[in-house]
């Protein structure tokens, strides 16, 4: 009778160990399957780029006239001489 209890105990431990390992393997596999999908949803830099380019916007930018008159900008490195109008400030 004592030998029968011991074998039932080992069978119970073996089944419990097998179920534990099986569940942990299934859980890890599911995590490896779902984690990349969650990363793509949370990080928009990982999403694929749309190859269709809207050329109308680029054409509008090329046609747009420049509003900056280069003669009005003074690129002097001295603070007292640097003005937007290009004329020296008088102090």
C-alpha positions in Angstrom: 0.0 0.0 0.0 2.8 2.4 0.8 4.4 1.7 -2.6 1.1 2.5 -4.3 0.9 5.9 -2.6 4.4 6.7 -3.6 3.8 6.0 -7.3 0.5 8.1 -7.3 2.5 10.9 -5.7 5.2 10.7 -8.4 2.5 10.5 -11.2 0.8 13.6 -9.7 4.1 15.5 -9.6 5.0 14.4 -13.2 1.6 15.5 -14.6 1.8 18.8 -12.7 5.3 19.4 -14.0 4.3 18.6 -17.5 1.4 20.9 -17.4 3.5 23.7 -15.9 6.1 23.4 -18.7 3.5 23.1 -21.4 1.7 26.2 -20.2 4.9 28.2 -19.9 5.9 27.2 -23.4 2.5 28.2 -24.8 2.6 31.5 -22.9 6.1 32.4 -24.2 5.1 31.5 -27.8 2.0 33.7 -27.6 4.1 36.5 -26.2 6.6 36.2 -29.0 3.7 36.3 -31.5 1.9 39.3 -30.1 4.8 41.5 -28.9 6.0 42.6 -32.3 2.4 43.6 -33.2 2.1 45.7 -30.1 5.5 47.4 -30.7 4.4 48.4 -34.2 1.2 49.9 -32.9 2.9 51.8 -30.1 5.9 53.0 -32.1 4.8 54.7 -35.4 8.4 54.7 -36.7 8.2 51.0 -37.2 5.2 51.2 -39.6 5.9 50.7 -43.3 6.2 53.7 -45.4 3.6 54.5 -48.0 5.3 54.4 -51.4 2.6 56.7 -53.0 4.0 60.2 -52.9 1.8 63.2 -53.3 3.5 65.2 -56.1 1.0 68.1 -56.0 2.5 69.4 -52.8 6.0 69.2 -54.2 4.9 71.1 -57.3 3.2 73.7 -55.2 6.4 74.2 -53.2 8.5 74.5 -56.4 6.1 77.1 -58.0 5.8 79.2 -54.8 7.6 82.5 -55.0 10.4 83.2 -52.5 9.2 85.9 -50.1 12.7 86.7 -48.7 14.7 89.5 -50.2 18.3 88.6 -49.7 19.5 92.3 -49.8 17.6 93.1 -46.6 19.5 90.6 -44.5 22.8 91.5 -42.9 25.0 88.6 -41.9 27.4 90.5 -39.7 28.7 88.7 -36.6 28.9 91.8 -34.5 25.7 92.4 -32.5 25.8 96.1 -33.0 25.9 95.8 -36.8 23.4 92.9 -37.2 20.0 94.2 -38.2 17.2 92.8 -40.2 17.0 95.8 -42.5 20.7 95.5 -43.4 21.5 99.0 -42.2 23.9 99.7 -39.3 22.3 100.5 -36.0 23.5 103.8 -34.6 24.2 104.0 -30.9 
